[in-house]
Amino acid sequence: MPGPVIRFRRSSLHLVTIEVHDDETILETARRAGLNVPSNCTSGTCGTCMMRLVSGCVSGLTPLPPGLDDDLVAEGAILTCIGRVEESSEIDVIPPL
Ligand code: FES
């Protein structure tokens, strides 16, 4: 059975749709798709890798990591270095800042 896919977009522009490998972080998937995604701590602290979840479901972000707060989460913010999709999802590479 095929795994979930991530549809990456930049605002309203579709960038790429890619199937997710087992246990791959969103950051790893994005890089495999050829997207140039900045990261720093890769541990959920700095917020550098933040994107916005448009639709779908992401795990790995509870308890709330230091790089997120409730307001950001309410706007759909996810940290891609520690987050993993649980189902096919659509993600905007522009964070909600
Ligand atoms: S790279 Fe620092 S929070 Fe993801």
Residues whose N, C-alpha, C, O or C-beta is under 5 A from the ligand:
A	BS01	FES	S39 N40 C41 T42 S43 G44 T45 C46 G47 T48 C49 G67 L79 C81
